[in-house]
Amino acid sequence: MTIRGRLARNTVTAVAVAGVVAIALVGCTTTGSSTTKTSKNITIAQVNEATSFNWNTPQGNLDTNGEINYITQPQFFTLDQKFNIIPNKDLGTYKKLSDNPLKVQYTLNSDDKWSDGTAMTADDLMLGWAINSCYYDSASFNDDGDVTKGTQYFSTAGGCVFQTNLPTIGNNNHSITFTYDQPYVDWNIVNPIQFPAHVVAKKAGVSTAALTKAFKSTPKGDVDNPAAANAVLTKAAKFVNTGYDATALPKDKSLLVSGGPLMVSSWTPKQSMTFVKNPEYKGDHQVKFDKLIMRFIGDANAQVTALQNGEVDAIQPQASADTVKALKAATGTKVQQGNQVAYDHIDLNFKSSVFSDPTVRQAFLLTIPREDILKAIVTPINPDAKVLDSQIFLPGQEGYEDSVKDNGSSAYDKVDIEKAKQLLAGKTPTVKILYNTGNPNRVDSFQAIQASAAKAGITVTDGGSPDWSSLLSGGDYDASIFGWINPGVGNAAIPQLFQIGNPGNYTGYNDKAASDLAVKTQTTLDASKLLDEKKQIDKLAFTDGYGLPLFQLPGIFATNDKVKGIGYFGGQTGMVWNIWDWTK
């Protein structure tokens, strides 16, 4: 998953699917594609500012980072509005060669190039596979997710949810074939390319060929008998893990090498980022405009004002009753609404001394005024909305209704201050909550929880920060309020949240039964068995006091009458899901 104003639940190597005011510029006439001429730039607003050009790390797993990755890096597939998987032939092809063992081959087009003119090859695919397979890792972890011995090379937001043998390279160094150790339910949403191998190799101090040689010659990691770390892999992994993190435009332009339809050209911190066409990109997904200006505007009202003033062409603000009312009253504005595959929640930190006692966890959760939060934030937009009662499923998804009947969520249907006091038995714990102080909805949720908990003798302290997402993995809090957004397909988000030691398991949740089930979901091909495993995890999460889901997030897109082609999409890639269809 991904964080959007919230985090994104990752799909391992799948698309990551995830602001301020600037005037849309008008450029000179150029050829936008082989068939469309344009002289226009498009300006959009985003809630969160970018923090990294690598969305696939625990600290970089933010919606904006994911959306930037989506439009600037190669994708073997995209999703349509109904979350159908659409192969992207601009990049190449992929196909399943066999079921037993599961073999999948990815082939790049012979003329694929990175934006700096370097040819894309199987070296790039090998790097992508190495980043996401954890093939070389020999690390052992404690319950807090810390390495106790051995080596962990690449740190990904979703952790390691699939394993394969060492891939084979073919087709004149343009294809790679994975042979999976066991069946993998989400094989068709694995995207084994993210960064250019020639850039990563240079940062590791070696040639591209030497980096690939290191991948081929380094043995598979053995947790029981860990070998000494490989020096080349260590340097490459260190760079990939942190080298793409940024707060301003990098001086080293190799960090901006693109394999998608757009490439970053400038970044004014706290204001905007500008993208131009990748001159080496070919195919149906070439964009039909000159530049994209992404403005960072955290406040929804400011986004609306920017749209009304003509300073931006499109916005995707946090939905609220005031926002919807203002947009519908605006002249020349097209408003699109829908649900997102995303939800707000409060999670308890299992590494916190406060919540080491399960009765304290239960007592605190009994004070969470979920119905009041829903009525204040969501009901004015969607009168039919209900409190979310699952940690796994969303309303309307198969399994939601059945899971809710049995997962124990009914224990928290209503606030029960008296029962909370009984469980506390005189204890007066202090709970520090992390949340985004720049998000009005999160502020409202925090204040509602703080006031309600106080009635049970629980002191809730303000751990909020505008830099909340970078603090999630640090664990210096007792609970956190934020939102997960799903990619809309696949099951890789499950171990990300519930597997012990997974980099995306920010809470340190450590139920072994839930962890084992989370891992098992990745290899369960029988749909009914997979559904049952998800329901079991859902029930364990409520039993353990993992936290509480609050509500499914409503979504809203708004555009002026100059830009065309932006359709509503409730998934991880947000508004940019079909950026190649946009015109102005």
NUMAR-974890 format. One line per field, with one value per residue (C-alpha): residue number from 1; chain; x, y, z. Coordinates in steps of 0.001 Angstrom, whole numbers. Last residue first. Example, Ala and Ser with C-alpha at 12.3 -4.5 7.8 and 13.67 -1.06 7.14 Angstrom:
num <- (2:1)
cadena <- (A:A)
X <- (13670:12300)
Y <- (-1060:-4500)
Z <- (7140:7800)
***
This chain:
num <- (584:583:582:581:580:579:578:577:576:575:574:573:572:571:570:569:568:567:566:565:564:563:562:561:560:559:558:557:556:555:554:553:552:551:550:549:548:547:546:545:544:543:542:541:540:539:538:537:536:535:534:533:532:531:530:529:528:527:526:525:524:523:522:521:520:519:518:517:516:515:514:513:512:511:510:509:508:507:506:505:504:503:502:501:500:499:498:497:496:495:494:493:492:491:490:489:488:487:486:485:484:483:482:481:480:479:478:477:476:475:474:473:472:471:470:469:468:467:466:465:464:463:462:461:460:459:458:457:456:455:454:453:452:451:450:449:448:447:446:445:444:443:442:441:440:439:438:437:436:435:434:433:432:431:430:429:428:427:426:425:424:423:422:421:420:419:418:417:416:415:414:413:412:411:410:409:408:407:406:405:404:403:402:401:400:399:398:397:396:395:394:393:392:391:390:389:388:387:386:385:384:383:382:381:380:379:378:377:376:375:374:373:372:371:370:369:368:367:366:365:364:363:362:361:360:359:358:357:356:355:354:353:352:351:350:349:348:347:346:345:344:343:342:341:340:339:338:337:336:335:334:333:332:331:330:329:328:327:326:325:324:323:322:321:320:319:318:317:316:315:314:313:312:311:310:309:308:307:306:305:304:303:302:301:300:299:298:297:296:295:294:293:292:291:290:289:288:287:286:285:284:283:282:281:280:279:278:277:276:275:274:273:272:271:270:269:268:267:266:265:264:263:262:261:260:259:258:257:256:255:254:253:252:251:250:249:248:247:246:245:244:243:242:241:240:239:238:237:236:235:234:233:232:231:230:229:228:227:226:225:224:223:222:221:220:219:218:217:216:215:214:213:212:211:210:209:208:207:206:205:204:203:202:201:200:199:198:197:196:195:194:193:192:191:190:189:188:187:186:185:184:183:182:181:180:179:178:177:176:175:174:173:172:171:170:169:168:167:166:165:164:163:162:161:160:159:158:157:156:155:154:153:152:151:150:149:148:147:146:145:144:143:142:141:140:139:138:137:136:135:134:133:132:131:130:129:128:127:126:125:124:123:122:121:120:119:118:117:116:115:114:113:112:111:110:109:108:107:106:105:104:103:102:101:100:99:98:97:96:95:94:93:92:91:90:89:88:87:86:85:84:83:82:81:80:79:78:77:76:75:74:73:72:71:70:69:68:67:66:65:64:63:62:61:60:59:58:57:56:55:54:53:52:51:50:49:48:47:46:45:44:43:42:41:40:39:38:37:36:35:34:33:32:31:30:29:28:27:26:25:24:23:22:21:20:19:18:17:16:15:14:13:12:11:10:9:8:7:6:5:4:3:2:1)
cadena <- (A:A:A:A:A:A:A:A:A:A:A:A:A:A:A:A:A:A:A:A:A:A:A:A:A:A:A:A:A:A:A:A:A:A:A:A:A:A:A:A:A:A:A:A:A:A:A:A:A:A:A:A:A:A:A:A:A:A:A:A:A:A:A:A:A:A:A:A:A:A:A:A:A:A:A:A:A:A:A:A:A:A:A:A:A:A:A:A:A:A:A:A:A:A:A:A:A:A:A:A:A:A:A:A:A:A:A:A:A:A:A:A:A:A:A:A:A:A:A:A:A:A:A:A:A:A:A:A:A:A:A:A:A:A:A:A:A:A:A:A:A:A:A:A:A:A:A:A:A:A:A:A:A:A:A:A:A:A:A:A:A:A:A:A:A:A:A:A:A:A:A:A:A:A:A:A:A:A:A:A:A:A:A:A:A:A:A:A:A:A:A:A:A:A:A:A:A:A:A:A:A:A:A:A:A:A:A:A:A:A:A:A:A:A:A:A:A:A:A:A:A:A:A:A:A:A:A:A:A:A:A:A:A:A:A:A:A:A:A:A:A:A:A:A:A:A:A:A:A:A:A:A:A:A:A:A:A:A:A:A:A:A:A:A:A:A:A:A:A:A:A:A:A:A:A:A:A:A:A:A:A:A:A:A:A:A:A:A:A:A:A:A:A:A:A:A:A:A:A:A:A:A:A:A:A:A:A:A:A:A:A:A:A:A:A:A:A:A:A:A:A:A:A:A:A:A:A:A:A:A:A:A:A:A:A:A:A:A:A:A:A:A:A:A:A:A:A:A:A:A:A:A:A:A:A:A:A:A:A:A:A:A:A:A:A:A:A:A:A:A:A:A:A:A:A:A:A:A:A:A:A:A:A:A:A:A:A:A:A:A:A:A:A:A:A:A:A:A:A:A:A:A:A:A:A:A:A:A:A:A:A:A:A:A:A:A:A:A:A:A:A:A:A:A:A:A:A:A:A:A:A:A:A:A:A:A:A:A:A:A:A:A:A:A:A:A:A:A:A:A:A:A:A:A:A:A:A:A:A:A:A:A:A:A:A:A:A:A:A:A:A:A:A:A:A:A:A:A:A:A:A:A:A:A:A:A:A:A:A:A:A:A:A:A:A:A:A:A:A:A:A:A:A:A:A:A:A:A:A:A:A:A:A:A:A:A:A:A:A:A:A:A:A:A:A:A:A:A:A:A:A:A:A:A:A:A:A:A:A:A:A:A:A:A:A:A:A:A:A:A:A:A:A:A:A:A:A:A:A:A:A:A:A:A:A:A:A:A:A:A:A:A:A:A:A:A:A:A:A:A:A:A:A:A)
X <- (-5413:-5040:-4740:-4856:-1173:-1846:-4055:-3389:-2169:-5199:-4549:-1842:-2952:-6524:-9794:-9711:-11867:-11200:-8889:-9174:-9609:-8024:-9484:-12845:-11282:-10772:-11901:-11151:-12744:-12302:-14081:-11872:-13190:-13652:-12088:-10136:-9134:-5865:-3945:-5918:-4877:-8396:-9107:-5983:-6594:-10054:-8756:-5943:-8471:-10642:-7660:-6852:-10467:-10400:-7206:-8808:-11817:-9628:-7333:-3967:-2447:1193:1117:-1609:800:3006:73:-1013:2408:2344:-1174:-186:3061:1335:4084:2764:5823:3559:5464:4962:6106:9685:8358:9857:6746:4256:1001:1142:3381:2375:-1152:-317:1001:-2528:-3280:-5274:-6662:-3243:-4370:-4289:-3504:-4439:-3043:-3464:-623:-327:2305:4940:8678:8443:11050:9257:6400:8560:9153:5396:4719:6777:3990:4044:1623:2794:110:-496:-3457:-3997:-6146:-8416:-11458:-13012:-9640:-9926:-12924:-11267:-8032:-9885:-11962:-8869:-6900:-9730:-10174:-6429:-6429:-9278:-7553:-4328:-1292:-796:-298:-525:1508:-317:1368:-629:-356:-1710:-3865:-4163:-6929:-8235:-7568:-10005:-12728:-12112:-12437:-15665:-17047:-15923:-17650:-17590:-19795:-19231:-15944:-16860:-18578:-15132:-14769:-13865:-16963:-19767:-17291:-15568:-18772:-19697:-16232:-15438:-15921:-15382:-18368:-17192:-13394:-11525:-8404:-8503:-12290:-15117:-15219:-17772:-20588:-21132:-24666:-24679:-21581:-20076:-21539:-21178:-17412:-15683:-17908:-20239:-17359:-15417:-18516:-19082:-15457:-15358:-12222:-12634:-12970:-9657:-7893:-9313:-8426:-4830:-4587:-5902:-3311:-426:2593:580:2208:5664:5422:6858:3313:2522:-1241:-2803:-5548:-7233:-8167:-9083:-8170:-9506:-11086:-14771:-16139:-16489:-15854:-16269:-15983:-15436:-16494:-18129:-17549:-20558:-19882:-16299:-17246:-19825:-17463:-14678:-16966:-18330:-14836:-12665:-8910:-7883:-7419:-6876:-6807:-5946:-3987:-3566:-6866:-8236:-10950:-8430:-6074:-8990:-10017:-6450:-6224:-9414:-7981:-4803:-1704:-861:2222:2141:2856:3680:3382:5020:4482:1170:82:1915:3520:1675:940:4582:8040:9990:13463:12635:11129:8605:8951:8108:8043:7931:6219:6107:7611:10922:11138:11812:12943:13208:11696:11054:7861:6766:8562:12149:13647:17127:16544:19145:21686:21140:23442:22629:19434:16314:15179:14124:15587:15666:17058:20285:18559:17756:18998:22387:22834:21754:24382:27128:26188:25788:29324:30826:29134:28299:30052:28084:25094:24761:21240:19797:21340:21370:21523:25040:26658:27855:24925:24141:27837:28131:25191:27041:30261:28487:27005:30485:31585:31796:28482:27136:28233:26378:23194:23281:24067:21368:18645:15957:12539:12264:10783:7100:5236:1486:981:2777:255:-700:2825:3259:6506:10228:9424:11350:11884:12918:14711:14701:16686:20255:20273:17012:18114:18854:18077:16840:18413:15643:12527:11015:7926:6693:9899:9255:6485:8267:11568:14985:17658:20598:19763:22824:23478:22855:20481:18744:16059:12394:11220:10559:14200:15455:17747:19410:20707:19437:20677:17337:15490:13235:12447:15761:17386:14532:14770:18549:18185:15598:17990:20785:18225:18596:17401:19613:21276:19970:19850:16049:16417:16013:13765:14594:14704:11449:12008:11049:9756:9394:7424:7910:5766:7076:4563:2515:4497:5667:3674:4030:5565:5848:7734:7983:5421:3529:2059:-79:-3475:-4509:-8162:-8630:-12065:-10680:-7844:-4616:-1102:1428:5120:5876:9069:9770:8750:4941:4453:7467:6037:2719:4469:6382:3115:1456:4212:6306:9663:10558:9763:11260:9559:8724:12238:12414:12007:10230:7641:5264:1872:-1575:-1042:-2160:-2108:-717:-890:1291:29:1385:-13:138:-1303:-589:2979:2951:3209:4718:5648:3938:5489:4772:1890:2391:-170:142:1286:-308:546:146:859:-62:2793:2833:3808:7140:5908:2343:2761:203:527:809:-1520:-1579:-1526:540:950:0)
Y <- (21004:17277:14353:10764:10079:11023:7972:7077:10621:11491:8872:6293:4291:3687:5605:6729:9491:10513:13254:13414:17135:20309:23696:23465:23377:20165:18637:15193:13890:10835:9437:7569:4407:4957:4399:1133:289:-777:-4037:-4907:-8556:-9904:-7275:-8218:-11922:-11625:-9856:-12391:-15232:-13467:-13077:-16772:-17645:-15520:-17234:-20631:-19627:-18269:-21310:-19897:-19559:-18541:-14931:-15556:-17867:-14948:-13202:-16478:-16901:-13332:-13691:-16851:-15248:-12178:-9559:-6154:-3899:-973:79:-3273:-1903:-3084:-6627:-7998:-9922:-10026:-8146:-4876:-5529:-9173:-8167:-5428:-7982:-9236:-8123:-5356:-2004:-452:46:3377:3396:6363:7978:8065:6701:5220:4998:7244:7273:4270:5425:3837:6306:9416:10124:10049:12537:15387:17935:16628:15307:13745:15481:13793:11608:11241:8233:8623:7080:10457:11599:8990:10788:14200:12884:10698:13639:15855:13294:12694:16431:16888:13940:15497:18897:17466:19661:18254:14796:12216:10630:9916:9851:7836:8454:5727:6301:2910:2544:-797:-23:-2718:-1325:2199:1014:-756:2488:4508:2288:3970:2067:-425:-1454:-4974:-5335:-5533:-9092:-10634:-12825:-10798:-8305:-11086:-12198:-8652:-7816:-11100:-9977:-6249:-3925:-2351:-2587:-5675:-6324:-4338:-4573:-2644:683:3056:3653:5969:6479:10238:10596:14076:15334:11743:11638:13986:14852:11875:9429:10879:10669:7041:6140:7625:5713:5085:1301:1281:2627:-75:-2846:-1692:-1279:-4820:-6090:-4769:-3966:-937:1669:144:918:-1671:-2837:632:929:1793:4346:4131:6059:4099:3682:1928:5294:5996:8315:11918:13827:17624:19589:23302:26015:28144:27165:26246:22539:23131:25161:22630:19669:21387:22463:18929:17467:15536:15814:17584:16065:19154:20046:23020:25116:28895:29555:31487:28915:26084:27894:28685:25019:23948:26563:25225:21700:22717:20700:22455:21050:22031:19532:21312:19035:20220:20090:18283:15132:12581:9479:6421:4894:4326:5832:7448:8730:12449:12079:14882:17532:17492:20391:20165:22758:24878:23599:23056:24427:21386:21300:19022:15732:13282:12203:9263:6705:5425:8424:9486:11928:10530:10878:14625:14821:18263:16749:18937:19545:17542:14257:10506:8720:7696:6057:2408:2412:3802:1447:-1471:-740:-359:-3601:-5460:-4491:-5411:-8828:-9398:-12234:-15462:-16243:-19862:-20326:-17361:-18500:-15889:-17122:-17112:-14035:-14852:-13703:-10527:-9630:-10212:-7855:-5181:-5863:-5522:-2201:-1006:-536:2147:1358:4735:3855:555:2302:4656:1915:-305:2224:2140:502:-2722:-6062:-5032:-7818:-7530:-10792:-12932:-11965:-15429:-16772:-20539:-21866:-21343:-19145:-19468:-15958:-15327:-12205:-10675:-8081:-9377:-10715:-12574:-14209:-13801:-16459:-15529:-16838:-18920:-17149:-15891:-13777:-11608:-9917:-6594:-4259:-960:-2311:-2430:-3853:-5659:-7384:-9160:-11742:-11285:-9462:-7282:-5169:-5903:-5196:-8894:-9676:-10224:-12686:-11552:-13746:-11667:-12492:-13407:-10483:-10649:-6954:-5192:-8147:-8411:-4738:-5023:-8028:-6168:-3254:-5626:-7245:-4175:-602:1325:4487:7650:9784:9336:5568:3631:889:48:-3753:-3893:-5435:-9028:-10384:-14153:-15864:-19429:-21054:-24592:-25927:-23189:-22605:-19871:-17008:-13919:-10481:-7935:-4760:-1141:531:-2778:-1852:-4804:-3668:-5126:-4430:-2109:-921:2489:890:-390:-185:-2799:-3368:41:2001:5059:8726:8756:5967:6957:10442:8913:6709:9627:11551:8621:8083:4952:6735:5960:2243:2000:1537:5170:5866:9393:10599:13174:14605:17179:16011:17338:17497:20222:20016:22272:21386:22961:23787:24222:21063:19009:15501:12621:11393:12790:16185:17898:21429:24813:27304:27206:28329:28206:27114:29479:27902:27115:24525:20688:7365:3240:2376:297:-3257:-4216:-5168:-4067:-1432:-155:3504:5812:8690:12234:9438:6595:3624:0)
Z <- (-23242:-23641:-21247:-22495:-21742:-18090:-17612:-13931:-13190:-11043:-8400:-8964:-5947:-6948:-6932:-10563:-12005:-15598:-16836:-20623:-21175:-19798:-20632:-18839:-15376:-13480:-10197:-8808:-5604:-3449:-414:2032:3627:7340:10766:10840:14399:15971:16249:19389:19293:18769:16109:14146:14672:13098:9997:9652:9700:7137:4812:5105:4293:1142:33:610:-1504:-4306:-4532:-5628:-2170:-2577:-1417:1140:2998:4016:5664:7276:8852:10146:11542:13414:14577:16041:16104:15041:15025:14175:11065:9339:5982:6530:7174:10391:11429:8556:9151:7237:4251:4443:3406:908:-1574:-2243:-5776:-7399:-6267:-5597:-2016:-236:3459:5596:8714:12481:14588:18066:20791:19249:18570:16219:13708:10731:10923:11345:7649:7070:9887:8444:9061:12627:15216:18459:20512:23826:24747:28476:29293:32340:30683:29876:28530:25802:24316:24131:22611:20117:18858:18704:16712:14266:13668:13104:10724:8766:8700:7213:7871:11359:9871:12645:15446:18714:22128:24678:28414:30659:33740:35399:37969:36798:33105:32044:34266:32995:29386:30282:31637:28642:26095:22684:20294:17501:19083:20188:16808:15188:16466:13108:12680:11118:9679:7733:6037:4984:3656:1895:-1682:-1866:-1618:1608:1972:3127:5199:8463:8568:10199:8359:9852:7412:4463:3179:3742:1535:1578:4876:6194:5675:8132:11099:10874:10430:13364:15578:14569:15253:18734:19887:23647:23360:21485:24569:26815:24381:24073:27838:28281:25801:27946:25748:24678:26891:26440:22730:20329:19547:18197:17901:14549:13904:10523:7410:4298:671:-2395:-3089:-3345:-5990:-7067:-10302:-10485:-13726:-13185:-15603:-12939:-9317:-7196:-7460:-6358:-3284:-2126:-2630:-701:2133:2517:2548:104:407:-2735:-6204:-8349:-12030:-14224:-11767:-11362:-13105:-10158:-9486:-9533:-7152:-4838:-4745:-3975:-1223:304:273:2111:1257:-1984:-3737:-7378:-10132:-13390:-16405:-19598:-23353:-23803:-25643:-23505:-25011:-23727:-27125:-27938:-27740:-24911:-25789:-25645:-22140:-22150:-19467:-15760:-13317:-9511:-7339:-4211:-954:-2735:-6283:-8427:-12058:-15095:-13919:-16751:-18514:-20675:-18506:-18471:-16716:-15595:-12718:-10324:-13140:-12798:-9778:-8405:-7048:-7202:-3640:-577:-1766:-1194:-4264:-2552:415:-335:-3952:-2899:27:-2174:-4823:-2225:-454:-3743:-4752:-1360:-1073:2578:4351:4288:6469:7587:8957:7046:3781:1034:-2529:-3906:-5492:-9010:-11152:-9217:-9041:-12798:-13314:-11351:-13250:-16592:-15525:-14604:-11001:-8313:-6636:-7761:-11299:-11063:-9896:-12878:-15414:-13912:-14664:-11981:-11728:-13654:-12653:-12612:-10802:-11270:-13193:-10621:-7936:-6642:-6546:-6839:-5370:-5878:-8863:-12104:-13434:-17030:-18254:-21692:-23643:-23357:-26919:-26377:-23115:-19418:-16812:-13367:-10151:-8610:-7426:-4190:-3616:-762:267:1991:889:1425:175:1827:-473:1135:4400:5709:8436:12129:14501:11889:13569:12834:16361:16980:16201:12670:10907:7702:4907:1986:-1512:-3070:-1463:-4555:-4918:-5428:-7173:-9700:-10561:-10966:-13255:-15314:-15767:-16812:-19139:-21305:-21701:-24081:-22789:-24446:-21295:-21146:-20885:-24109:-25507:-29146:-28855:-26891:-23489:-22774:-19457:-19005:-16269:-15009:-12344:-11839:-12461:-14086:-17265:-19651:-18183:-20336:-20365:-23140:-23958:-22865:-25122:-25021:-21652:-20533:-19154:-15789:-15010:-12055:-13237:-14184:-16132:-14641:-16112:-17155:-17867:-16359:-16917:-14720:-14974:-14877:-12334:-10235:-9820:-8771:-6233:-4739:-4443:-2673:-115:434:526:4156:3958:462:-2919:-3637:-4883:-6292:-2720:-558:-2944:-1529:-371:-1293:-5046:-7439:-11224:-13943:-17631:-20300:-23761:-27238:-28756:-31904:-31942:-34323:-33775:-30289:-28590:-31654:-30695:-30600:-28216:-24517:-22327:-18589:-16024:-13061:-9833:-6439:-3918:-3196:-5207:-7144:-6890:-9924:-9166:-7745:-4302:-4573:-1923:474:-8:2864:3557:3083:695:2019:-259:0)
***
